[in-house]
Amino acid sequence: MTKITIEIEDPARAEELIAVISQLSYVKEIRISDNQAELNSDLSLSSIGVKKAAYQEVSDIWDIAAQFPPDKKWTFDDLQSYFPKDLKIKLEIIHGELFIQEYSFYENYILYQQHQLPDMPRPSKLHQRISRKLSYQMSDFAETHDLGEIFYAPFDVKLDEEHVSQPDILLVAKVHSERLKDTYLEGAPDLVVEILSPANYKSERDKKHELYESFGVSEYWLIYPQKRKITVEVLREGKFQLFSEAEQNGTIKSFLLEGFEITLEEILGKDEN
């Protein structure tokens, strides 16, 4: 069991933190002390046994979020303050609204209270394969031609305080390398790839399309695994316009990674139908 010691001077703040932590199913014990001798020993303000973040469940994240009003305007600082740093579950903020695994916290709050949340699966095996294959090919091309760096989820993109995304794959061009911080990107990526699930094709496509367009992402890839379709759009005069497209078979090209081409079969595998 791992123990974490936290020291907080303000009792009110301590109570606020404990209220959040106590809702997590994997927390085995919370011990509190205001005795200085105890604080100097193993038993400090709160010593908490916690599982590694990789094993956290989506329900635990909802439990944390539910400590706040459903209409709360979420910020990047909130993600840093209230949620585990090495979280493997996708958390994003769009217009101050929190999304957990692509599901709106605000819109599903009543279902959470009624214990009727929809199933929120982790990325599928196919999703992972697509991400791995494409990110490897893009990364090799970008590094070979000294164009920039490729990153993949989970990696926070702080567009501004009320807009935080986690693209499946992103490119930070060499000329924008100063935007890279230790644990997140501050500002828009140059290229974004999103792999869409059948359950949220339209909702995810629409909200992300507007978001990336408004913040100036130069190139936007949308991958529809079940449809075996990929589109590439580029930003021209502030609007995304179709640059390359393939469905069932064919080749996709990148505008920013000039000369980069890849077939649908290389990304999606062979069509077994």
N, C-alpha and C positions, 0 to 999 in steps of 0.2 A: 504494500500500500504506500502511495506517495503522500507526503504531508507538505502542505504549503502554509507558511507563516505570513500573516498580513498585520501590519501595525497601522492603526488609524487613530488620530488624536480626537476627532470629532465624534462623540457617541451617536449622534443622530445619523451621521454618514455610515457608521458601523452597522446600525440597525437596518439601514436601507440596503446595504450590501448583503447582510445576512438574510433578509427577506427574499432576495433574488436567489442566492445560493441554495437556500434550504429547499427550493422547489425542484432542484435537480435530482433525478432518481439515483445517480451514481455517487452522490455525496453520502458517506457513511456516518460522519460525525462532525459536529461544529462545537468547538469549545471556546469560551469567551473569558477573558480576565482583564481586570483593570489594576491588578497587583504588579508592581514593578519587578519584584523578585521572580514572579512567574513569567513575566514578559522576557526576562533575561534567560529563562530556561526554555525547555521544549514547548511549554504551554504559553503562547503569547496571545495577542488579542483574538486571533482565531486560527486554530490549526485544523485543517480540513483534509480528509482523505479523498482523493479525486482520481478517477480513471484517466488514462491518457485521452487527449482530445480526439484522436483518430477513432475512438469507439463511441463517441457521443451519438445519441439518437436525435432525430428531427424533433421528437416530442420534447426533449430537454430544451431545445432552442425556443420552441413555442412557450415553454414554461417561463423562460427568462423574459421573453418579449411581453408575456401576459401580465407581468408586474407593472406595466405601464398602460395608460389609457389607449384604447384602440385607435383613436384619431391623433395620437402623438405624431409630431413632425420629427422624424428621425434624421440624424446627422452622421457624418463620418466619425466624429468624436464618440458618438454613442456606440458605434460598432467596436471601436477601440477600447472603450471603457467597460462595457457590460458583457461582451462575449469573449470566449476563449480566443487567444491570438492565433493558434494553429488549427483553427476549425476547418473541418473537411466538408462542412455543409454550406451550400451556396447561400449567401446573404447579400442582397442588393438593395439600394435605395433609389427610388425614382420619384422626383417631385416631393421628397420628404416622406414617401410611403415605403414601408419596409416590405420586402419580398423574401420569403423563406422557401428555398427550392422552387423558385418561380411563382409561388403562390402568395397573394396579397394577404398580409397580416390583418389589415383593416377589414377586407371583404370576408375573411374566414373566421373572424373573431367569435361570432356567435356559435359557429360550428365547433370551435375549440372549446367553448364553455359547455357545450352539449356533448362533448367527447365524440364528435362526428366528423372530425377532420378527414378530408379526402386522402387517399393513399399518396404519399410523396416519395416515390422510389428514388434511390441514388441513380446516377448515370448508368445506362445499360452497358452490357458487354460490347455491343455494336458501337455505341457512343464512344466508349473508351478506345476502341480500335481505330475509329475514324480520327479521333483527336491525336492519338499517338502517331499514326502514319503521316497525317498532314503536317503536324508540328515538326516532325523529324525532317521531312522533305523541305519545308520552308526554312527551318533553322539552318540546315546544311547550305541551302542556296544563299541565304542572307549573309552567313559568315564567310562563305567562299568569295562573295562579291563585296564584302565589307559594307553592307547596307544597313545593318542594325542588328537588334536582338529579338528573338522570338520567346515569348513566355506563354504559359498555359495555366488554366484554372487548377487550384484556387489561387488567384493573385488579384488583389484589389486594385481597381482603377478609380481614383478619386477625381471625378470630373469637376465637382465643386462640393461644398459641404453637404448639400441635400441630394446629390446624385453620385452614387457609387455602384459600379458594375463589376462583374467578374466574367469577362468573355472567356469562351472555351479556349481560344487562341488569340494572341495579339502580337503585333509587331511594333517595336519602338525604333524608329529610324535613327541612324547614327547622329543626325543633326539635332535630334531631340533627346539625346541620352541624359541631359541634365534633369529631365522630368522623373527619372528613376530614383526612388528612395529605397531604403533597405527592405521594406516589406510591402511597398505599394508603388503605383505610378500616379504622379500628380499631374493631371492634365489628360488630354485625349491621346489614345494610341493612334498610330498612323494607319494601321490595318487591324480589323477585327474579324474574327470568324466565330459564328454562333451555329451550333448543331442543335436543330429543333426537334423536340419530341412531338409525337402525334397528338398528345393531349392538349398542347398549348401552341400549335402552329400559329394561329392568327393572333392571339393575345400577346405572345412573346414577340412575334415578328413586328407587330404594330408599335408596341411601346418601345422596343429597342431601336427600331428604324428611326423614329422621331428623335429619340435621345441622341443617338450617334450622329445623326444629321445635324442637329442643333449645336452640338459641341465640336463639329468640324473633323470627324473621323474621315480620312481621305478615301479609304477603301473598305467595303463591307461585304463579307462572304456569308451567305445563308445556305446551310446544308440541310436538306430534307431526306434523311436516311430511308424512310419507308417509301417515299415517292421516287427515290434514286434520282434526285434533282439537286443541282447546285447553281446558284446565281452569284455573280460578282457585280457589285455596283460601285461606282466611283463618284466622288463629290465634285460637282461642277456648278459654279455660281450658286453655292449654298444648298443645292439639291442633289440627292442621289440619282444617278442615271445608270441604266444597265450597260455593263461593259462586256461581260462574258456570261454564257449560260449553256448548260448541258443537262439533258434528261435521258435516263436509261443508258445512254452511252455518249461518248464524245470527249472532248478535251476542254479543260478550263484554263484560262490565262489570268495572270495578275498584271495590273497596271503599274503599281509601285515597285514590285519585284520584277522589273523589266526582264523578259526572257524566261520567266518561270512558267512552265506549263505542266499540267498533270491530268491524267485521264480519270474519269469517274471510277473505272475499275480499280485503279491504284488506290483511290481513297475509300471507296465503298465495298471493295471486294467483288467477286463474281456474283452475278445475278443468279440465284438458285431457283428462281421460278421458271 
